Amino acid sequence: MPSCPECENELDIEMDEVEEGDVVVCDECGTEYEVVGVEPLELVRVDDGLDEDDEDIVDDEEEDE
């Protein structure tokens, strides 16, 4: 069973039921991961809707004010 990279808690994932695009959540720390591959299992952390470029845009807008 895979473990959460953030807190190392085991992730409760049914390997035969998971599909690409599914989102799994760590029960311990609440971190969300998107399934990007199933064989082998590959998980990518889901950010809070902002990527690094979006944060730069917000910072630039604040400087203009």
C-alpha positions as a Markdown table, in Angstrom:
| # | Residue | x | y | z |
|---|---|---|---|---|
| 1 | Met | 0.0 | 0.0 | 0.0 |
| 2 | Pro | 1.4 | 3.4 | -0.9 |
| 3 | Ser | 2.2 | 6.0 | 1.8 |
| 4 | Cys | 1.7 | 9.7 | 1.9 |
| 5 | Pro | 4.9 | 11.6 | 1.1 |
| 6 | Glu | 3.9 | 14.4 | 3.6 |
| 7 | Cys | 3.3 | 12.4 | 6.8 |
| 8 | Glu | 4.2 | 8.8 | 5.7 |
| 9 | Asn | 0.8 | 7.5 | 6.7 |
| 10 | Glu | -0.5 | 4.6 | 4.6 |
| 11 | Leu | -3.0 | 5.8 | 1.9 |
| 12 | Asp | -6.2 | 3.8 | 1.8 |
| 13 | Ile | -6.3 | 3.1 | -2.0 |
| 14 | Glu | -8.0 | 0.1 | -3.6 |
| 15 | Met | -5.6 | -0.6 | -6.4 |
| 16 | Asp | -8.1 | -2.5 | -8.5 |
| 17 | Glu | -10.7 | 0.4 | -8.2 |
| 18 | Val | -8.5 | 3.5 | -8.8 |
| 19 | Glu | -8.4 | 5.2 | -12.2 |
| 20 | Glu | -6.3 | 8.0 | -13.7 |
| 21 | Gly | -7.8 | 11.4 | -12.7 |
| 22 | Asp | -9.1 | 10.1 | -9.3 |
| 23 | Val | -8.2 | 12.2 | -6.3 |
| 24 | Val | -7.2 | 10.5 | -3.1 |
| 25 | Val | -6.9 | 12.2 | 0.3 |
| 26 | Cys | -4.6 | 11.3 | 3.2 |
| 27 | Asp | -6.7 | 10.5 | 6.2 |
| 28 | Glu | -3.9 | 11.7 | 8.5 |
| 29 | Cys | -2.8 | 15.1 | 7.1 |
| 30 | Gly | -5.5 | 15.8 | 4.5 |
| 31 | Thr | -3.2 | 16.2 | 1.6 |
| 32 | Glu | -4.8 | 15.5 | -1.7 |
| 33 | Tyr | -3.2 | 13.6 | -4.5 |
| 34 | Glu | -4.3 | 13.0 | -8.1 |
| 35 | Val | -3.7 | 9.6 | -9.7 |
| 36 | Val | -1.7 | 10.2 | -12.9 |
| 37 | Gly | -0.8 | 6.5 | -13.5 |
| 38 | Val | -2.2 | 3.2 | -12.3 |
| 39 | Glu | 0.5 | 0.7 | -13.3 |
| 40 | Pro | 2.7 | 1.5 | -11.6 |
| 41 | Leu | 0.7 | 3.8 | -9.3 |
| 42 | Glu | 1.8 | 7.4 | -9.7 |
| 43 | Leu | 0.4 | 10.2 | -7.5 |
| 44 | Val | 0.9 | 14.0 | -7.9 |
| 45 | Arg | 0.1 | 16.4 | -5.1 |
| 46 | Val | -3.0 | 18.6 | -5.8 |
| 47 | Asp | -2.2 | 22.2 | -5.0 |
| 48 | Asp | -4.8 | 24.6 | -3.7 |
| 49 | Gly | -5.7 | 25.8 | -7.2 |
| 50 | Leu | -2.6 | 28.1 | -7.4 |
| 51 | Asp | 0.6 | 27.2 | -9.2 |
| 52 | Glu | 3.8 | 29.1 | -8.7 |
| 53 | Asp | 3.1 | 31.3 | -11.7 |
| 54 | Asp | -0.3 | 32.4 | -10.3 |
| 55 | Glu | 1.4 | 33.4 | -7.1 |
| 56 | Asp | 3.9 | 35.6 | -9.0 |
| 57 | Ile | 1.0 | 37.4 | -10.7 |
| 58 | Val | -0.7 | 38.1 | -7.4 |
| 59 | Asp | 2.5 | 39.5 | -6.0 |
| 60 | Asp | 3.0 | 41.8 | -9.1 |
| 61 | Glu | -0.5 | 43.1 | -8.8 |
| 62 | Glu | 0.0 | 44.0 | -5.2 |
| 63 | Glu | 3.2 | 45.9 | -6.0 |
| 64 | Asp | 1.3 | 48.1 | -8.6 |
| 65 | Glu | -1.2 | 49.4 | -6.0 |
